[in-house]
Amino acid sequence: MPELKPIVLVTGASAGLGAALAAAFAERGHSLVLVARREAQLESVADGIAARGLARPRCVALDLTLPDAGERLARTLQDLGLEPEIVVNNAGFGLLGQAASLDRARQLAMVDLNVRIATDLSLRFVDSLARHKGGILNVASVLGFVPGPGMAVYHATKAYLVSFSLALGQELKAQGVRVTALCPGPVDTEFSVRAKGFLSRKLTRGVDRVVREGVEGFLRGDAVVIPGRNNKVLSMLPRFLPRSVVLAIIGASKREKIEH
């Protein structure tokens, strides 16, 4: 069997944080495969990376919410003679509103994208990650540290991703595979527009800072990276405040955004 070429696999790479993370790894000399639904946007991101004199990423247009998305992606990489040395699970989205009022199918699709596919791709390529002493960068959120009335399912998916990343990192440490949960607050990207600007602007950080801290933390082997002092404080609220107070604070911030 011919040797497979190692690549960095980046999901949700058609815009925003995913595109910026892809560029950051390309600048470090990695070959990339970019994955998202929107083929034209993916190609545009790849063109932008190539225009900077870097190796042009390959693009795979794929709806990751499909039940067999992980298998399709694995077959595509195999056919191309590629295997991941690093997996960046960035694909995800959020919905603002009361869980009982939001479209149930859309919320289940959110669980599929934020949780199921991230779990699938984290586990599917462990052998190749171990061969290359690579790792997994899971883009979670500082909101994963607190329950979120007004974005209940989104907060829960990110809480899962934080917990999963910490445990998986401990399990894979002996194989030389690092796992990092990147937990930003709101970021100035297309995603924050879709999520309708949740939480205070005081928590927002620029995409360049989030990417820099996230990639550097991953390369150091940090288990969790939380960019920004205010976001670190938010992540610690459940340790120091009663649950009812935390729920009231987070719920009030969401109601303000809904009303405005």
C-alpha positions in Angstrom: 0.0 0.0 0.0 1.5 3.4 -1.0 2.3 5.8 1.8 -0.4 8.4 2.3 0.5 12.1 2.4 -0.2 13.9 5.8 -2.5 16.9 5.7 -4.4 19.2 8.0 -8.1 18.7 7.7 -10.2 21.8 8.5 -14.0 21.6 8.6 -16.2 24.7 8.3 -13.4 26.3 6.3 -15.5 28.4 3.9 -15.4 31.6 5.9 -14.6 33.2 9.2 -12.7 31.3 11.9 -12.3 28.2 9.8 -10.8 30.0 6.9 -8.4 31.9 9.2 -7.3 28.7 10.9 -6.7 27.1 7.5 -4.5 30.0 6.5 -2.6 29.8 9.8 -1.7 26.2 9.3 -0.8 26.8 5.6 1.6 29.5 6.8 3.3 26.9 8.9 4.0 24.8 5.9 1.2 22.3 6.2 -0.8 20.8 3.2 -4.5 21.3 3.8 -7.9 19.8 2.9 -10.8 22.2 3.4 -14.3 20.9 4.0 -17.7 22.7 4.0 -21.0 22.7 2.1 -20.3 25.8 0.0 -18.0 24.9 -2.8 -17.6 28.4 -4.3 -16.6 29.9 -1.0 -14.2 27.0 -0.3 -12.5 27.5 -3.6 -12.2 31.3 -2.9 -10.5 30.5 0.5 -8.1 28.1 -1.3 -7.4 30.7 -3.9 -6.6 33.3 -1.3 -4.1 31.0 0.4 -2.4 30.2 -2.9 -2.2 33.9 -3.7 0.0 34.4 -0.7 2.6 32.0 -2.2 1.5 29.0 -0.1 0.4 25.5 -1.2 -3.1 25.6 -2.5 -5.4 23.5 -0.3 -7.6 20.8 -1.8 -11.4 21.5 -1.3 -14.1 18.9 -0.5 -17.7 20.3 -0.8 -19.7 18.1 1.6 -22.7 18.6 3.9 -21.3 17.3 7.2 -24.8 16.9 8.7 -25.4 13.9 6.4 -25.4 10.6 8.3 -22.6 9.2 6.2 -20.5 12.4 6.0 -17.6 11.0 7.9 -17.4 7.9 5.8 -17.7 9.9 2.6 -14.9 12.2 3.7 -12.6 9.3 4.7 -13.1 7.6 1.3 -12.3 10.9 -0.5 -9.1 11.3 1.4 -8.1 7.7 0.7 -8.8 8.1 -3.0 -6.6 11.2 -3.0 -3.8 9.4 -1.2 -4.1 11.6 1.9 -4.5 11.1 5.6 -4.8 13.6 8.5 -2.0 14.5 10.8 -4.1 17.3 12.3 -7.9 17.5 12.4 -9.5 20.9 13.0 -13.1 20.5 13.9 -14.5 24.0 13.3 -17.8 23.3 11.6 -20.8 24.4 13.7 -23.6 26.9 14.1 -25.8 28.4 16.7 -29.4 29.5 17.0 -30.7 32.2 19.3 -34.1 31.7 21.0 -36.1 29.5 23.3 -35.5 25.9 22.6 -39.2 25.0 22.7 -39.9 27.7 20.2 -37.1 27.1 17.7 -37.4 24.7 14.8 -36.6 21.2 16.2 -35.1 19.9 13.0 -32.7 22.8 12.9 -31.6 22.2 16.5 -31.0 18.5 15.8 -29.0 19.5 12.8 -27.0 21.7 15.1 -26.3 18.7 17.4 -25.3 16.7 14.3 -22.8 19.3 13.2 -21.5 20.6 16.5 -21.3 17.2 18.3 -21.7 14.1 16.1 -19.4 15.0 13.2 -16.8 16.4 15.5 -16.8 13.2 17.5 -16.7 11.1 14.3 -13.7 12.9 12.8 -11.9 13.0 16.2 -12.1 9.3 16.5 -12.0 8.1 12.8 -8.4 9.2 12.1 -6.7 8.4 15.4 -4.3 5.9 13.8 -3.0 8.5 11.3 -2.8 11.2 13.9 -0.7 8.9 16.1 1.6 8.0 13.2 2.3 11.6 12.6 2.3 12.7 16.2 -0.3 15.2 15.3 -3.6 16.0 17.0 -7.1 17.5 17.1 -8.1 21.1 17.5 -11.8 21.2 18.5 -13.3 24.7 18.2 -15.7 24.8 21.2 -16.7 28.0 23.0 -16.4 29.8 26.3 -20.2 29.3 26.4 -19.6 25.6 26.9 -18.7 26.4 30.5 -22.1 27.8 31.4 -25.7 26.8 30.8 -27.4 29.1 28.3 -31.1 29.9 28.5 -31.9 31.5 25.1 -29.3 29.3 23.4 -29.8 26.1 25.3 -28.8 23.5 22.7 -25.8 25.5 21.4 -24.3 25.9 24.9 -24.9 22.2 25.5 -23.2 21.1 22.3 -20.1 23.2 23.3 -20.1 21.8 26.8 -20.0 18.4 25.3 -17.1 19.3 23.1 -15.1 20.8 26.0 -15.6 17.7 28.1 -15.0 15.3 25.2 -11.7 17.1 24.2 -10.3 17.0 27.7 -11.1 13.3 28.2 -9.9 12.3 24.7 -6.7 14.2 25.2 -5.9 12.3 28.4 -6.7 9.0 26.6 -4.5 9.7 23.6 -1.6 11.3 25.4 0.4 8.0 25.4 0.1 7.8 21.6 1.6 11.3 21.2 -1.7 12.8 20.0 -2.5 16.2 21.4 -6.2 17.4 21.8 -7.0 21.1 22.4 -10.4 22.7 22.9 -10.3 26.3 21.6 -12.9 28.2 23.6 -13.4 31.7 22.3 -16.1 34.1 23.2 -17.9 35.9 20.4 -15.6 36.4 17.4 -16.0 39.0 14.6 -17.0 36.5 11.9 -19.9 35.5 9.7 -20.9 33.0 12.5 -21.5 35.8 15.0 -23.9 37.4 12.5 -25.9 34.2 12.1 -26.0 33.8 15.9 -27.3 37.5 16.1 -24.5 38.9 18.3 -25.1 37.0 21.5 -23.5 38.1 24.8 -21.7 41.4 25.5 -19.4 43.0 23.0 -16.9 43.1 25.9 -16.3 39.4 25.3 -15.7 39.8 21.6 -12.2 39.2 20.2 -10.8 39.6 16.7 -10.4 36.6 14.6 -6.6 37.0 14.2 -6.0 37.0 18.0 -8.3 33.9 18.5 -6.5 32.0 15.7 -3.0 33.0 16.9 -3.7 32.0 20.5 -5.6 28.8 19.4 -2.9 27.5 17.1 0.0 28.4 19.5 -1.9 26.7 22.4 -2.5 23.6 20.3 1.2 23.4 19.3 2.2 23.7 22.9 -0.2 20.9 23.8 -2.6 23.0 25.9 -5.7 21.2 26.8 -7.9 24.3 26.7 -7.3 27.7 25.2 -9.6 30.6 26.2 -8.6 33.9 24.4 -9.3 37.1 26.4 -9.3 37.8 30.1 -13.1 38.5 30.2 -13.8 35.2 28.6 -11.6 33.4 31.2 -13.6 35.1 33.9 -16.9 33.9 32.3 -15.6 30.3 32.2 -15.1 30.4 35.9 -18.5 31.8 37.0 -19.9 28.3 37.8 -17.1 27.8 40.3 -17.9 30.9 42.3 -21.6 31.7 41.8 -24.7 29.7 42.6 -26.2 28.0 39.5 -29.4 30.2 39.7 -27.3 33.4 39.5 -25.3 32.1 36.5 -28.5 31.1 34.7 -30.0 34.6 35.4 -26.9 36.4 34.1 -26.7 34.3 30.9 -30.5 34.4 30.3 -30.7 38.2 30.7 -27.9 38.7 28.1 -29.9 36.6 25.6 -33.2 38.3 26.3 -31.5 41.7 25.6 -30.3 40.5 22.2 -33.7 39.1 21.3 -35.6 42.3 22.3 -33.2 44.5 20.3 
